[in-house]
Amino acid sequence: MNDELSQAVQKLGPRAQEALEIALKKATAHGFLGVEHLVLGLLEIPELVQRIQNAGVDSAKLVSVAQGLLQELQIRINLGPGEVPPCSLRVAKLLCENAPRIAKRRGHMFVEPDDILIAVLQEEGIPLVERLQENINVPQFLERLEYAGPPPLTIPEPVRSWCHDLTARAQCGELIPLIDREREIEQVIRILLTPMGPANPVLVGEAGVGKTAIVEGLAQRIVAGKDQALRDMRIVQVDMNAMLAGTFLRGTFEANLKMTIEFAKRRPGAPKIVLFIDELHSIVGAGRALGASADAAQVLLGPLSRGEIQVIGTTTIEQYEEYIAQDPALNRRFAMVKVEEPNLEETREILRSLRPTIEGRFRTHGMEVHFTDPAIDAALDFSQRYLLSQRLPDKPLRWVVAAGVRCHQEGKDTVTPEDVRAVVSETTGIPEDILFRSTGWTPEYWIRVLRARVLGQDHVINEVAHRVLANLGPLRADKHKPIAVFLFAGPTGVGKTELAKALTELLFGDEERMVRLDMSEFHGEGGVQRLIGPPRGIVGAGRGELTDRVRYHPYTVVLLDEFEKADPLVRALFLQVFDEGWLADGLGRRVYFTDTIIIATTNLGAEEYLKRAARRPSGFSPPELLFSQEADEAERIFKRAIEEKFPPELVNRFSAICIFHPLSRQTLEEIARLELERLKERLHRATGKNLSYSPEAVALLAQHGLDPLFGARALKRALEQLEAYELGPCLSEADSFRIEIVEEGGQQKLTVVREEEVGG
């Protein structure tokens, strides 16, 4: 490649360079780069294809003609390994002279793909153009294609520091094509063109549904030149943060905003400028904090009401209602356009349609990555189950792009579902093997896993498994609330906390991933601040023990231990979390609990139950009696205590109130056997030594642990005492031990003996 051609290539825009790279790959088969190869490369740029369609020509006809000419071509030049095909003289002239001249005439800083195509169509004696004449009206096509949309705006200093011409970015191919949002764009255009009433659209919808993308799509529509009414329109994006930056002197912010308004005012013969303010709610109060006499909203009201300027805004539903709708004067100036989240199939179509654009962007950055349909489907599948507070199509799109970068870093060129799973694992904090296993989760599987750790509470485990799994799937009724909110009630030591730990381990592979808070520690306003963080201006502002942990680990289990001891102010805080699924921290930032499972535990009613059980006839232990005759009465005791303590609005917000039964003798024996097995495994793993025990030892351990007041905790204390006083001191004396029963003072007790002494 000679110096002149090298300089011409450097003047190509990113999309034109991408088209040239594609053309060079196609040219390898013939050994040189001809006009047909160049055109075929151009026709793989989505923005140019859209422009061709807008000009009334089917791009497939151009592809067919170019491919037909290449098939007729008899010339073949053999290239050496890795050698780049040389350009034909005609292609060199197009790239070095004709295309740059056309780009300059059309006001382009770099040569764009349509500049090259126009240069091809204007060149005389090209077989491709002559063949096209047989199929289409080339002069008419060229005339329509020549229209380049609006020329770049001249934005004065210092306004250009915070105002950016979005239509110019669209013209340079920097914006991602908009898919399947024609209804919203048409609605925005109708509002902008209305001669009476509010002519300022505000796009309202959840974060991530594509509000900004719609405005970018409008800019692309203007550039395409399809709508005559939009030809004189420019979309200028206002960066409010940049406008506020450095405005520490009184009056500076107002001066900046007034300069922006003056720049955007309608003038005869000048382009019609529409200001685009992302996060429109941020203008309310902007400026007052800096000592300005009025906020941005008040400064804009006059020019908006007089029709001197037009504005497009975006905001969420909550912020619209909180900031815009509460100000009648401001609200009258805007017309709402609701932007709904696309459904799963619409999102699938969007991602697959964007695939060529995404791959092109990767190539522009030197990354050759291809995205498979299974990878896109995996991102959509995971998006239905994880981080439900985030919206389609933004969430799976970010996962797919991140997977592409990950593949490039690992030296791979194809994105697979495994790559997407790795990204989702990093995003949610859930181990990859758990993500993989979760696709086949069933209530039966969950019940089996949880029952291996929590015994005697099958009715609770069944309730938890079915409710959580139902809300982890696509049939979840309310995607704004937490996955599930449980109240675990019952005597102490019956497995409430243990079930929360088992659930955390099942979901994350580690029970330590749980956020555990002792509600007895949080009192009054100070307790609220500990949970959500102090307000602005106080040390540690916004850093709450609850909000910070959930913000950085949104997919988690939150355990609220001894919930009945929480201060009423603290309980009122959780009332909002249970109902709306979010909580504002000390700085006013929303922390979403949409992907959490919240478990509150309480011992309410346990004391009354134990008193009633103690009055039963001798010969019956309270647990046995509970399980045989009085389970219903015991549940009534616990539920009545809960209803007396907690207000109805709180009780009604629990997904389920799960009453844990006191433990029966049979259950305690199962727990004793389970704990002995854990001790046996722990001993062998740590020292390589062996431990055995008899069924009689299991029964005696369960008998020692039979305490209605403390449940299984009494059993665990008995086992800890055996480990500390019997097993620990004699570990160095043998390699095998056995737990046996001995008589001492007329009572049976457990002891540990060396294996060789047994039966001696």
NUDRENVEX-571264 format. One record per residue (C-alpha): residue in one letter; x, y, z. Coordinates in pm, whole numbers, plus 50000, padded with zeros to 5 digits. Last residue first. Layout:
BEGIN
REC   baba      xx      yy      zz
REC      A       X       Y       Z
...
//
This chain:
BEGIN
REC   baba      xx      yy      zz
REC      G   48867   44448   57633
REC      G   48532   44485   57447
REC      V   48634   44827   57327
REC      E   48981   44911   57451
REC      E   49131   44884   57099
REC      E   48891   45156   56975
REC      R   49011   45412   57230
REC      V   48728   45531   57451
REC      V   48503   45838   57441
REC      T   48236   45884   57705
REC      L   47861   45932   57720
REC      K   47668   45925   58047
REC      Q   47426   45693   58221
REC      Q   47329   45759   58579
REC      G   47369   45560   58900
REC      G   47671   45764   59004
REC      E   47844   45690   58676
REC      E   47735   45420   58433
REC      V   47907   45429   58091
REC      I   47775   45469   57736
REC      E   48021   45455   57443
REC      I   48157   45687   57175
REC      R   48433   45509   56982
REC      F   48783   45611   56890
REC      S   49043   45519   56629
REC      D   49398   45648   56575
REC      A   49513   45642   56936
REC      E   49658   45841   57230
REC      S   49704   46184   57066
REC      L   49330   46254   57050
REC      C   49281   46178   57421
REC      P   49222   46533   57555
REC      G   48987   46638   57268
REC      L   48746   46341   57275
REC      E   48622   46346   57635
REC      Y   48617   46700   57775
REC      A   48588   46921   57465
REC      E   48406   46684   57227
REC      L   48166   46555   57490
REC      Q   48094   46913   57602
REC      E   48032   47018   57241
REC      L   47791   46723   57201
REC      A   47595   46825   57511
REC      R   47588   47185   57387
REC      K   47460   47067   57048
REC      L   47179   46874   57215
REC      A   47080   47176   57426
REC      R   47077   47390   57110
REC      A   46841   47139   56949
REC      G   46544   47286   57135
REC      F   46628   47545   57402
REC      L   46315   47559   57620
REC      P   46165   47222   57525
REC      D   46490   47049   57627
REC      L   46562   46698   57498
REC      G   46938   46727   57436
REC      H   47039   46476   57700
REC      Q   46780   46236   57555
REC      A   46916   46290   57203
REC      L   47267   46206   57328
REC      L   47128   45896   57496
REC      A   46956   45780   57176
REC      V   47269   45836   56964
REC      A   47483   45648   57217
REC      E   47237   45358   57203
REC      P   47268   45351   56825
REC      S   47646   45296   56873
REC      Y   47931   45529   56785
REC      S   48240   45542   56563
REC      L   48531   45783   56520
REC      N   48835   45758   56293
REC      K   49158   45956   56270
REC      G   49292   46135   55958
REC      T   49353   46446   56169
REC      A   49149   46732   56019
REC      R   48940   46545   55759
REC      H   48887   46246   55987
REC      L   48779   46462   56280
REC      R   48547   46674   56067
REC      E   48383   46365   55916
REC      K   48318   46206   56257
REC      L   48192   46536   56400
REC      R   47956   46576   56104
REC      E   47836   46219   56148
REC      L   47778   46283   56517
REC      E   47574   46595   56430
REC      L   47355   46397   56187
REC      R   47298   46115   56438
REC      A   47203   46368   56706
REC      I   46970   46546   56462
REC      E   46799   46218   56377
REC      E   46769   46139   56749
REC      L   46623   46487   56809
REC      T   46368   46423   56536
REC      Q   46256   46102   56707
REC      R   46232   46277   57045
REC      S   46011   46546   56890
REC      L   46134   46898   56815
REC      P   45915   47202   56870
REC      H   45729   47285   56549
REC      F   45833   47578   56331
REC      I   45547   47807   56225
REC      C   45604   47959   55881
REC      I   45428   48289   55809
REC      A   45425   48322   55431
REC      S   45481   48592   55169
REC      F   45486   48843   55454
REC      R   45316   49173   55370
REC      N   44990   49092   55546
REC      V   45162   49073   55886
REC      L   45300   49426   55845
REC      E   44970   49593   55752
REC      P   44799   49389   56025
REC      P   45015   49541   56304
REC      F   45267   49307   56476
REC      K   45251   49206   56843
REC      E   44895   49074   56882
REC      E   44898   48912   56537
REC      I   45228   48738   56613
REC      A   45107   48609   56951
REC      R   44788   48476   56789
REC      K   44995   48302   56521
REC      F   45215   48130   56781
REC      I   44926   48010   56997
REC      R   44720   47905   56696
REC      E   45012   47699   56571
REC      A   45026   47524   56909
REC      E   44651   47446   56894
REC      D   44688   47291   56549
REC      A   44984   47079   56653
REC      E   44802   46957   56963
REC      Q   44748   46585   56940
REC      S   45051   46379   56838
REC      F   45318   46627   56741
REC      L   45260   46863   57028
REC      L   45229   46583   57282
REC      E   45562   46440   57176
REC      P   45724   46783   57201
REC      P   45569   46853   57542
REC      S   45701   46534   57697
REC      F   45426   46303   57816
REC      G   45462   46091   58128
REC      S   45330   46359   58355
REC      P   44998   46517   58262
REC      R   45026   46847   58070
REC      R   45075   47170   58267
REC      A   45431   47218   58132
REC      A   45294   47224   57777
REC      R   45075   47525   57854
REC      K   45372   47717   57999
REC      L   45593   47613   57707
REC      Y   45335   47739   57456
REC      E   45299   48071   57633
REC      E   45676   48124   57624
REC      A   45706   48026   57259
REC      G   45435   48268   57146
REC      L   45675   48520   56988
REC      N   46013   48356   56926
REC      T   46069   48552   56603
REC      T   46264   48523   56279
REC      A   46250   48752   55976
REC      I   46365   48606   55644
REC      I   46413   48826   55337
REC      I   46501   48669   55003
REC      T   46675   48929   54790
REC      D   46666   49002   54418
REC      T   46414   49288   54427
REC      F   46575   49442   54734
REC      Y   46658   49761   54544
REC      V   46865   50038   54701
REC      R   46743   50382   54600
REC      R   46977   50673   54658
REC      G   46846   50941   54896
REC      L   47186   51007   55053
REC      G   47093   50833   55379
REC      D   46971   50527   55188
REC      A   46636   50500   55012
REC      L   46478   50153   55036
REC      W   46337   49936   54765
REC      G   46108   49635   54716
REC      E   45777   49821   54734
REC      D   45584   49620   54996
REC      F   45844   49428   55196
REC      V   46098   49713   55174
REC      Q   45837   49973   55272
REC      L   45732   49776   55581
REC      F   46101   49728   55652
REC      L   46137   50092   55748
REC      A   45821   50074   55960
REC      R   45986   49790   56154
REC      V   46285   50015   56222
REC      L   46064   50294   56354
REC      P   45871   50041   56567
REC      D   46205   49932   56727
REC      A   46298   49573   56649
REC      K   46258   49318   56928
REC      E   45988   49123   56738
REC      F   46234   49071   56453
REC      E   46452   48844   56663
REC      D   46694   48789   56371
REC      L   46638   48972   56044
REC      L   46812   48743   55793
REC      V   46871   48892   55446
REC      V   46946   48632   55177
REC      T   47137   48762   54873
REC      Y   47130   48878   54513
REC      P   47190   49252   54537
REC      H   47548   49215   54666
REC      Y   47696   49566   54633
REC      R   47369   49751   54697
REC      V   47252   49488   54949
REC      R   47562   49530   55165
REC      D   47549   49909   55151
REC      T   47177   49925   55229
REC      L   47189   49701   55539
REC      E   47484   49827   55745
REC      G   47431   50174   55604
REC      R   47685   50395   55433
REC      G   47481   50689   55301
REC      A   47679   50950   55493
REC      G   47972   50796   55683
REC      V   48059   51127   55851
REC      I   47756   51357   55844
REC      G   47692   51618   55572
REC      R   47450   51405   55371
REC      P   47224   51181   55579
REC      P   47350   50896   55799
REC      G   47347   50537   55668
REC      I   47052   50309   55584
REC      L   47070   50051   55867
REC      R   47273   50248   56121
REC      Q   47059   50554   56047
REC      V   46742   50360   56130
REC      G   46897   50243   56457
REC      G   46986   50600   56548
REC      E   46629   50709   56479
REC      G   46498   50460   56732
REC      H   46673   50138   56831
REC      F   46866   49879   56632
REC      E   47053   49615   56834
REC      S   46749   49395   56907
REC      M   46709   49347   56532
REC      D   47016   49126   56509
REC      L   47112   49155   56141
REC      R   47241   48877   55916
REC      V   47327   48939   55550
REC      M   47391   48584   55418
REC      R   47693   48505   55204
REC      E   47838   48311   55501
REC      E   47618   48013   55408
REC      D   47839   47945   55107
REC      G   47738   47766   54783
REC      F   47534   48067   54677
REC      L   47172   47952   54645
REC      L   47192   47623   54836
REC      E   47427   47774   55094
REC      T   47188   48064   55151
REC      L   46891   47826   55190
REC      A   47086   47615   55440
REC      K   47176   47926   55639
REC      A   46813   48041   55651
REC      L   46711   47686   55749
REC      E   46966   47690   56033
REC      T   46833   48024   56156
REC      K   46484   47881   56201
REC      G   46597   47530   56301
REC      V   46418   47439   56625
REC      G   46662   47600   56870
REC      T   46430   47871   57000
REC      P   46056   47813   56995
REC      G   45854   47903   56685
REC      A   45819   48166   56414
REC      F   45989   48211   56076
REC      L   45840   48513   55898
REC      F   45913   48493   55527
REC      V   45952   48758   55256
REC      A   46005   48618   54905
REC      I   46172   48726   54579
REC      P   46166   49085   54705
REC      K   45906   49315   54545
REC      H   45946   49485   54206
REC      K   45903   49174   53989
REC      D   45546   49121   54107
REC      A   45375   48802   53986
REC      R   45678   48580   53921
REC      L   45579   48338   53644
REC      P   45921   48364   53471
REC      G   46097   48169   53747
REC      L   46270   48271   54068
REC      N   45931   48360   54217
REC      A   45792   48005   54186
REC      L   46121   47866   54316
REC      V   46099   48078   54631
REC      R   45737   47986   54707
REC      H   45774   47612   54641
REC      A   46094   47565   54838
REC      V   45987   47778   55134
REC      E   45651   47604   55180
REC      N   45800   47253   55152
REC      I   46077   47345   55395
REC      V   45818   47473   55644
REC      H   45607   47154   55630
REC      D   45920   46935   55651
REC      Q   46031   47093   55979
REC      G   46157   46790   56170
REC      L   46510   46805   56040
REC      V   46705   47092   55886
REC      R   47034   47006   55714
REC      A   46955   46713   55482
REC      R   46599   46842   55467
REC      L   46725   47147   55276
REC      V   46882   46940   54997
REC      R   46585   46704   54953
REC      I   46332   46988   54961
REC      W   46531   47183   54703
REC      Y   46547   46886   54468
REC      E   46175   46817   54504
REC      P   46092   47184   54446
REC      T   46282   47166   54115
REC      W   46613   47317   54010
REC      G   46737   47222   53663
REC      T   46851   47567   53551
REC      S   46979   47626   53903
REC      R   47259   47372   53858
REC      F   47438   47589   53606
REC      L   47402   47900   53817
REC      I   47517   47706   54125
REC      D   47821   47578   53933
REC      E   47902   47934   53827
REC      P   47910   48068   54184
REC      I   47655   48346   54252
REC      G   47807   48693   54299
REC      T   47538   48848   54081
REC      T   47760   49026   53829
REC      E   48054   48785   53841
REC      S   47824   48483   53801
REC      V   47636   48658   53520
REC      V   47969   48709   53341
REC      A   48067   48341   53382
REC      R   47723   48231   53260
REC      V   47765   48446   52949
REC      D   48096   48277   52873
REC      E   47939   47933   52925
REC      P   47656   48026   52688
REC      T   47915   48072   52412
REC      V   48089   48378   52266
REC      T   48316   48294   51972
REC      D   48661   48442   51901
REC      K   48865   48312   52195
REC      G   49196   48455   52317
REC      E   49094   48472   52684
REC      Q   49082   48852   52677
REC      H   48871   48838   52360
REC      C   48627   48599   52526
REC      R   48592   48826   52829
REC      V   48522   49124   52604
REC      G   48248   48926   52429
REC      A   48102   48811   52762
REC      A   48083   49176   52871
REC      V   47891   49257   52550
REC      V   47645   48971   52610
REC      W   47594   49067   52975
REC      R   47537   49432   52885
REC      L   47278   49334   52624
REC      P   47109   49098   52875
REC      K   47054   49391   53117
REC      D   46972   49671   52872
REC      P   46687   49492   52692
REC      L   46523   49440   52935
REC      R   46526   49583   53286
REC      Q   46719   49573   53612
REC      S   46533   49507   53940
REC      L   46510   49144   53826
REC      L   46877   49090   53898
REC      Y   46852   48717   53815
REC      R   46584   48481   53688
REC      Q   46446   48615   53360
REC      S   46779   48779   53278
REC      F   46945   48438   53304
REC      D   46729   48304   53021
REC      L   46786   48613   52810
REC      A   47163   48590   52851
REC      A   47148   48219   52769
REC      D   46944   48290   52452
REC      I   47209   48539   52337
REC      A   47483   48281   52396
REC      P   47276   48010   52222
REC      D   47235   48242   51918
REC      T   47611   48280   51886
REC      F   47806   48605   51923
REC      H   48124   48646   51716
REC      V   48435   48830   51834
REC      E   48720   48983   51632
REC      M   48848   49253   51867
REC      G   49051   49542   51724
REC      H   48836   49820   51865
REC      T   48654   49873   51534
REC      R   48612   49494   51518
REC      F   48423   49503   51850
REC      R   48197   49776   51717
REC      G   48127   49566   51408
REC      E   48039   49264   51623
REC      I   47793   49480   51814
REC      T   47643   49618   51492
REC      P   47612   49272   51336
REC      R   47445   49139   51658
REC      L   47196   49425   51692
REC      S   46922   49235   51509
REC      R   46983   48932   51729
REC      L   46965   49145   52042
REC      I   46645   49322   51936
REC      E   46473   48999   51826
REC      R   46551   48834   52160
REC      T   46426   49146   52340
REC      E   46097   49125   52152
REC      E   46072   48758   52246
REC      L   46132   48828   52614
REC      N   45896   49122   52645
REC      P   46000   49482   52585
REC      E   45993   49711   52891
REC      E   45742   49990   52838
REC      V   45824   50346   52741
REC      K   45544   50586   52830
REC      V   45551   50915   52637
REC      M   45446   51202   52862
REC      A   45377   51549   52726
REC      F   45572   51830   52892
REC      R   45509   52201   52956
REC      R   45212   52141   53183
REC      N   45428   51937   53425
REC      L   45663   52232   53480
REC      A   45383   52464   53590
REC      P   45210   52192   53794
REC      D   45530   52096   53988
REC      Q   45452   51771   54170
REC      A   45428   51588   53834
REC      I   45791   51668   53753
REC      Y   45977   51582   54075
REC      E   45818   51291   54261
REC      E   45587   51158   53988
REC      Y   45856   51179   53721
REC      Q   46114   51035   53961
REC      E   45897   50733   54032
REC      I   45816   50670   53664
REC      T   46178   50704   53553
REC      T   46313   50998   53356
REC      T   46386   51111   53000
REC      G   46351   51459   52852
REC      I   46308   51613   52508
REC      V   46313   51992   52508
REC      Q   46191   52264   52274
REC      I   46282   52633   52281
REC      E   46108   52966   52215
REC      G   45762   52815   52261
REC      R   45659   53090   52504
REC      S   45590   52834   52780
REC      L   45925   52663   52721
REC      P   46120   52992   52720
REC      G   45958   53090   53054
REC      L   45983   52749   53224
REC      L   46351   52690   53151
REC      V   46480   52920   53429
REC      Q   46234   52767   53676
REC      A   46342   52412   53592
REC      A   46711   52501   53614
REC      D   46681   52621   53974
REC      A   46648   52984   54076
REC      S   46850   53244   54273
REC      A   47168   53039   54238
REC      G   47356   52956   54558
REC      L   47520   52641   54435
REC      A   47254   52415   54589
REC      R   46997   52625   54403
REC      G   47157   52537   54069
REC      A   46986   52206   54005
REC      G   46676   52202   54227
REC      V   46459   52039   53964
REC      I   46692   51996   53664
REC      S   46777   51642   53781
REC      H   46420   51529   53706
REC      L   46508   51534   53335
REC      E   46745   51238   53373
REC      D   46865   51289   53014
REC      I   46805   51640   52884
REC      F   46779   51656   52503
REC      L   46757   52010   52366
REC      V   46576   52041   52032
REC      I   46736   52283   51784
REC      K   46544   52387   51470
REC      P   46814   52479   51221
REC      A   46830   52848   51126
REC      G   46623   53015   50852
REC      P   46411   53207   51101
REC      R   46542   53169   51458
REC      R   46421   52933   51729
REC      K   46610   52956   52058
REC      A   46867   52680   52127
REC      F   47176   52905   52159
REC      E   46989   53153   52380
REC      I   46870   52867   52600
REC      T   47227   52736   52637
REC      M   47357   53085   52719
REC      K   47080   53115   52980
REC      L   47187   52787   53137
REC      N   47550   52892   53161
REC      A   47458   53232   53309
REC      E   47230   53068   53565
REC      F   47513   52835   53666
REC      T   47761   53121   53701
REC      G   47528   53333   53917
REC      R   47718   53286   54242
REC      L   48066   53147   54182
REC      F   48109   52772   54237
REC      T   47999   52687   53885
REC      G   48299   52462   53815
REC      A   48092   52167   53700
REC      L   47719   52247   53684
REC      M   47709   52252   53304
REC      A   47914   51932   53289
REC      N   47668   51764   53528
REC      M   47374   51889   53322
REC      D   47508   51732   53001
REC      V   47272   51871   52737
REC      Q   47224   51660   52425
REC      V   47150   51852   52106
REC      I   46900   51697   51863
REC      R   46885   51890   51537
REC      M   46573   51950   51322
REC      D   46575   52106   50974
REC      R   46501   51777   50793
REC      L   46241   51658   51046
REC      A   45926   51752   50852
REC      Q   46064   51587   50536
REC      D   46088   51252   50713
REC      K   46315   50995   50543
REC      G   46628   51207   50567
REC      A   46834   50928   50725
REC      V   46999   51188   50948
REC      I   46665   51279   51110
REC      R   46582   50911   51167
REC      Q   46925   50856   51322
REC      A   46859   51142   51565
REC      L   46519   50988   51646
REC      G   46690   50656   51714
REC      E   46924   50835   51956
REC      V   46615   50967   52136
REC      I   46473   50615   52144
REC      A   46804   50476   52273
REC      T   46787   50722   52564
REC      K   46456   50569   52672
REC      G   46568   50208   52617
REC      V   46418   49991   52893
REC      G   46729   50019   53114
REC      A   46592   50237   53393
REC      E   46215   50209   53416
REC      G   45999   50430   53197
REC      V   45903   50787   53112
REC      L   46005   50960   52789
REC      V   45929   51331   52819
REC      P   45804   51501   52502
REC      N   45809   51880   52467
REC      A   45547   52028   52234
REC      P   45298   52098   52514
REC      G   44986   52254   52361
REC      M   44954   52389   52011
REC      P   45152   52359   51685
REC      T   45240   51989   51744
REC      L   45557   51890   51559
REC      L   45757   51779   51864
REC      I   45457   51589   52004
REC      R   45398   51404   51677
REC      I   45769   51320   51651
REC      V   45776   51172   52005
REC      Q   45470   50955   51927
REC      E   45627   50833   51604
REC      I   45946   50744   51796
REC      E   45746   50554   52061
REC      R   45557   50348   51801
REC      E   45870   50279   51594
REC      R   46060   50122   51884
REC      D   46146   49783   51731
REC      I   46522   49817   51688
REC      L   46729   50135   51721
REC      P   47070   50131   51554
REC      I   47367   50192   51791
REC      L   47503   50544   51762
REC      E   47853   50634   51637
REC      G   47762   50609   51268
REC      C   47912   50951   51182
REC      Q   47566   51089   51097
REC      A   47430   50966   51429
REC      R   47707   51153   51611
REC      A   47622   51467   51414
REC      T   47254   51420   51505
REC      L   47351   51399   51873
REC      D   47521   51740   51864
REC      H   47678   51777   52210
REC      C   47612   52053   52465
REC      W   47814   52070   52790
REC      S   48150   52213   52683
REC      R   47997   52322   52351
REC      V   47821   52600   52540
REC      P   48155   52770   52618
REC      E   48204   52834   52331
REC      P   47967   52833   52038
REC      I   47802   52527   51882
REC      T   47823   52526   51503
REC      L   47589   52248   51404
REC      P   47701   51972   51169
REC      P   47512   51959   50836
REC      P   47165   51804   50859
REC      G   47085   51490   50663
REC      A   47327   51362   50408
REC      Y   47108   51391   50102
REC      E   47326   51229   49838
REC      L   47144   50898   49882
REC      R   46823   51043   49744
REC      E   47000   51194   49445
REC      L   47203   50877   49388
REC      F   46889   50662   49385
REC      Q   46730   50898   49134
REC      P   47040   50890   48916
REC      V   47064   50506   48948
REC      N   46704   50424   48852
REC      I   46712   50055   48935
REC      N   46750   49711   48775
REC      E   46918   49756   48432
REC      Q   47101   50064   48556
REC      L   47264   49840   48818
REC      R   47461   49663   48542
REC      E   47608   49993   48427
REC      V   47692   50087   48786
REC      L   47871   49754   48845
REC      P   48052   49777   48514
REC      I   48214   50111   48616
REC      G   48253   50336   48311
REC      E   48171   50663   48485
REC      E   48210   50718   48858
REC      Q   47912   50882   49027
REC      L   47778   50555   49172
REC      V   48120   50462   49315
REC      A   48171   50808   49474
REC      I   47821   50784   49625
REC      L   47917   50445   49772
REC      I   48237   50590   49920
REC      D   48056   50886   50079
REC      D   47789   50642   50208
REC      P   48059   50447   50396
REC      E   48194   50762   50573
REC      V   48508   50961   50493
REC      F   48601   51160   50803
REC      M   48517   51516   50916
REC      H   48201   51511   50706
REC      G   48057   51838   50576
REC      R   47894   51694   50260
REC      R   48142   51865   50030
REC      K   48433   51732   50236
REC      A   48298   51377   50222
REC      I   48250   51406   49845
REC      R   48611   51516   49795
REC      P   48738   51242   50029
REC      A   48539   50980   49828
REC      N   48666   51096   49487
REC      E   49038   51139   49551
REC      C   49225   50878   49757
REC      L   48957   50614   49814
REC      L   48794   50628   49470
REC      K   49128   50665   49291
REC      A   49270   50362   49476
REC      V   48956   50162   49390
REC      R   48998   50247   49020
REC      L   49368   50159   49023
REC      S   49292   49818   49174
REC      C   49386   49778   49538
REC      P   49648   49519   49646
REC      P   49539   49206   49839
REC      V   49719   49192   50178
REC      E   49986   48917   50203
REC      G   49953   48684   50504
REC      P   50096   48388   50312
REC      G   50182   48496   49955
REC      L   49916   48598   49709
REC      N   49821   48436   49378
REC      I   49632   48666   49143
REC      R   49311   48536   48983
REC      I   49134   48710   48695
REC      Q   48834   48531   48538
REC      L   48559   48749   48685
REC      E   48211   48626   48596
REC      Q   48148   48517   48955
REC      L   48266   48860   49073
REC      L   48015   49031   48844
REC      G   47730   48822   48985
REC      Q   47837   48899   49343
REC      A   47825   49273   49274
REC      V   47484   49254   49103
REC      S   47330   49037   49378
REC      V   47464   49255   49658
REC      L   47328   49569   49490
REC      K   46989   49403   49447
REC      A   46991   49287   49812
REC      S   47021   49653   49915
REC      D   46657   49702   49810
REC      V   46627   50062   49698
REC      G   46379   50328   49818
REC      A   46629   50581   49952
REC      N   46531   50474   50304
REC      Q   46644   50119   50219
REC      I   46983   50256   50106
REC      R   47014   50456   50429
REC      Q   46931   50143   50631
REC      V   47198   49945   50445
REC      L   47443   50227   50520
REC      E   47369   50210   50894
REC      P   47394   49828   50895
REC      I   47746   49816   50740
REC      E   47767   49487   50550
REC      L   47682   49661   50222
REC      L   48007   49858   50235
REC      G   48210   49536   50219
REC      L   48011   49420   49916
REC      V   48076   49758   49753
REC      L   48452   49729   49809
REC      H   48463   49374   49672
REC      E   48276   49489   49359
REC      V   48509   49788   49313
REC      G   48811   49560   49309
REC      L   49062   49454   49574
REC      F   49317   49203   49440
REC      G   49411   48836   49487
REC      H   49082   48692   49366
REC      A   48986   48485   49673
REC      T   49157   48736   49906
REC      A   48918   49010   49791
REC      K   48644   48904   50035
REC      K   48883   48956   50325
REC      L   48989   49294   50182
REC      A   48621   49398   50151
REC      I   48555   49320   50519
REC      E   48855   49533   50620
REC      L   48737   49815   50391
REC      A   48387   49808   50545
REC      E   48537   49834   50897
REC      Q   48750   50127   50784
REC      A   48435   50295   50651
REC      R   48259   50233   50984
REC      P   48548   50381   51186
REC      G   48577   50691   50957
REC      L   48831   50688   50675
REC      K   49102   50955   50683
REC      Q   49367   50701   50786
REC      V   49281   50499   50474
REC      A   49356   50801   50256
REC      Q   49697   50845   50420
REC      S   49781   50482   50347
REC      L   49665   50526   49987
REC      E   49898   50821   49938
REC      D   50187   50639   50104
REC      N   50160   50328   49885
REC      M   50000   50000   50000
//
